[in-house]
Amino acid sequence: MIPLADSVHSRTIPLVNISLILLNVLVFIYEYSLGRALDPFLFTWGVVPAQLLANPGGEWPTVLTAMFLHGGWLHLISNMWALWIFGDNVEDRMGSLTYLIFYLGAGMIASLAQVFFSAGSGLPLIGASGAIAGVLGAYLVLFPSARVIGLVPIFFFFYTLELPAIIFLGFWFLSQLFIGAASLAFAETMQNAGGIAYWAHAAGFVVGLLVAPFFRRRPRQRYWPDQYYPF
């Protein structure tokens, strides 16, 4: 199911969210211009689990830089589209600076989680998916009753479906856990789940679930006249 829109309108201009999207696009355009030098570039700035564990002091910057790299147009567009739909509302609730710190922190923790589950891998982990998963987890906590409109492909036809955010995002999270667990149980058969970092997605989402409650709005207390004039 592909998200198309949500029912929550941001009250402010999401400057950080827009900046993150633009930065990811610019980095990808630079990647595209590298030609044959792209692979060495990705191995240098992506997170290579085996190298990170062997030389954490020299490789730790890649935990940050990897989240701005993407492996293709579809990878980039799907990530940035999700960030566009859900990120503005989370930034609106958290505030721009806090949102930026949260986004980067969720992405780094997500990368480290994937490293833990694929410690021997010599392939680079790249993409903003872990950070965006953190945004999705935060959105679920902050706007559980919001409605998400999604596009559902069934054979050669496409249908739109409107679901509560708690169902839409909850199902997505459970699917990441299930496929991630299956990739561990049947690693050889699934070939590391097709190269998708499911554990990074799950870990990022959990970060969002844990952090977002601190930004919930407290319900306004209703005061009645006799509270002030009890006589």
Beta strands, then each sheet from edge to edge (+ up, - down):
strand 1: 2-6
strand 2: 147-154
strand 3: 157-164
sheet 1: 1+ 2- 3+
end
